[in-house]
């Protein structure tokens, strides 16, 4: 990241010491270092240090055909790969003027909301683990696997789906899929009270999370915070509602908010979004049988596909916040430039560095996980 | 299910007892999947499967692979036939690179490649090579798992249909010689060119190995001049080949295995039509030499073979003189192919561009009469013979020596030369090849012009399944009202009072004997007589080699009536080469290919001789 962050402090004051958290640790969903300067157990300064993933997606993409980039995009974020695919496809569709068939739009929403649910399960499990509670993470991961089963059926891949393609999606649902999604949703909905009992009504968790890593709404806006983290400061901003894409404007759902702006508020917003995702998914399942195909509009031969010159910024609401692609085409077979606006870029760097100051060492991991940052979005 | 989510308030303090409810899960079966094997989903993207019977080794999978995970490997023993578009290459997969996106499956032209429903591969350190596999239909472990992600209409990325070509309707073309095919407009050409997957099967199949992938790509990029540059690397007869080539490239095209092949011939024509003759001359002149070798080469016959050799030799700095008996160049392409298929002004463009390189053509000069072969041998460093097949063969049946029995090539030559021929009211054509089609359709047009109606019957030994003419020709001839009678053998040209009155035929039971030799058998009871006042024989041609003279004919080696040549088309005389239709049978693009080889052979001969002397 910033060059100065790579260097050890030359002359730490005698009453302070340095501590490296990471690059491997339970506070974040990937390899990421956070260097702390401590006085006792009090954090004086935190410095984010990415670069352990050695990726360079944006540069890689300039050397690949538009369609070959489909395989790269989901790999930017493991827990929530679908928004990456969808927003890249939206960008190419915008530049090409492709009209995505309605059925494909609903299938994308189906996939996006399942992915959001899975990602939130991943997140609250991790968050609980940072305060020493491991059962929620086991539960979260196990239940997430049921969603991955659905992905495997729909897309052929469990984690990286590569299911979207500019112009639509690659396959329609297999027979009986709606019923199986519905059954899984029924099950997951019965699990919500279990999660509440285990974690969200757990006095230990509530007590540990409340007041930790707090920011107010103005700070959040100044620092570029989006998604659940922003909504936890009381601002009901959600790209699905405020700049609708696909068919979100035809779906009925609420935007949960909290006012606390702390780790507890963030966890609570995510918990409530689990329910909203189920609401959305049920509407999609109800409508899908009556929406005819096709699932993709005609597209050119991928080996001879020039995307018209221009640039576009397409954003979607991922589980982490506002995720967007800025894509520039010079009219050629490959992107001239791509840039991912990964929401975690803000959350894991400037926000984390500020929220950590003044906290105690045992809360640092919790602050990190409560921001639900995904290191590959920083080190992309 | 609950309509409203359970409410937890930010201010709630939480409960000490609530988490204890989780104790109810003790002893329950975990939700995690057991380790027993379980079937993957129907769409699963597991390991690669490849049906070697269907795979043609086109390497499109390799081209679309994001990670260069695919290497094409030669597999000895598998069929390898460039003309049919089959290579003995098969994709090998490196699972250290593969990302299981399955684009290889979606873009596979044949649909041979698929991903299996197999989950797991692992190995010991010593077996790390096992991540690099050459998949067949048994998959990575030799255990046949079902196909997971396979070829599917929803995800297929191959465009199976070509851009339709505008053509004159049968009504609009039946009484005139206007060119039938309109050619692509720029938009159509770009769309058609975009269907190409750049596999290069066409290049392998083409006798002269035209760089079709390159010129198609240039057309797609809108750079028609670059397309012309690529075309002229291998073919100086592209206005001609863009119209009448036998397009083996399209037979081999990998897209053609499940859909319609890319219209390679029409794209070539488009590029040639789109660039002006002056610009093409400038492009061709880029390869003009900056030196003269001082060597002189004589070429007999200004057809595709002769002029291609002239074109190449001129680019190598040699002085080339082409002797042509007729008043215009092009050989059989000019005097054998009707205007509606190949307008002669298009041929003029090809010839003009070749001449712009400095090739000199002596028209109306018949070697053997106006100048002898011996003179050529003495005056030039090398001589090439490319005189084509100008003498029509006769069936030799009773009555075929009548003055109302014609050879197709003679009539076609007269029509092309602008001469008025006698138009019969009822004509019967013997033969089922493209030349028979040409004369039948030419006579049909003339009949409509003279009499307002058409009466042309074609009889051929072959049945329709084995017809020699192109399917397009058969279809178009039928549309124009030509009666095609397959599997009929001519027995006699019936005459009444010295005038031809019809053709007597028998039904054909077989054409070749057990050894594959030509020995037609007939059913005598199946006899029919087709009335006609003119019969045209179109059963093949032979070369007129009288020009060689008795001494040279005696000195040269022959092989069953044809000049014997080696692989470089050199005859048994050191100074003489022979190529084109007279050596390899009628085909423009083969003649062009021959021409290149002759030029290369003559050039090396001249260079070696210079060094040795």
Interface residues (C-beta under 8 A of the other chain):
Chain A: X64 X65 X67 X68 X69 X70 X71 X72 X75 X135 X142 X143 X145 X146 X149 X152 X153 X154 X155 X156 X157 X160 X162 X165 X170 X171 X172 X174 X186 X189 X192 X193 X194 X196 X197 X198 X199 X200 X201 X202 X203 X204 X205 X206 X207 X258 X259 X260 X264 X265 X268 X271 X272 X275 X294 X295 X296 X299 X300 X301 X302 X303 X304 X305
Chain B: X1 X2 X5 X6 X8 X10 X12 X13 X14 X15 X16 X18 X19 X21 X22 X30 X31 X32 X33 X40 X41 X42 X43 X44 X45 X60 X63 X64 X66 X67 X99 X100 X101 X102 X103 X106 X107 X115 X148 X149 X152 X154 X155 X157 X158 X159 X193 X194 X195 X196 X197 X198 X217 X220
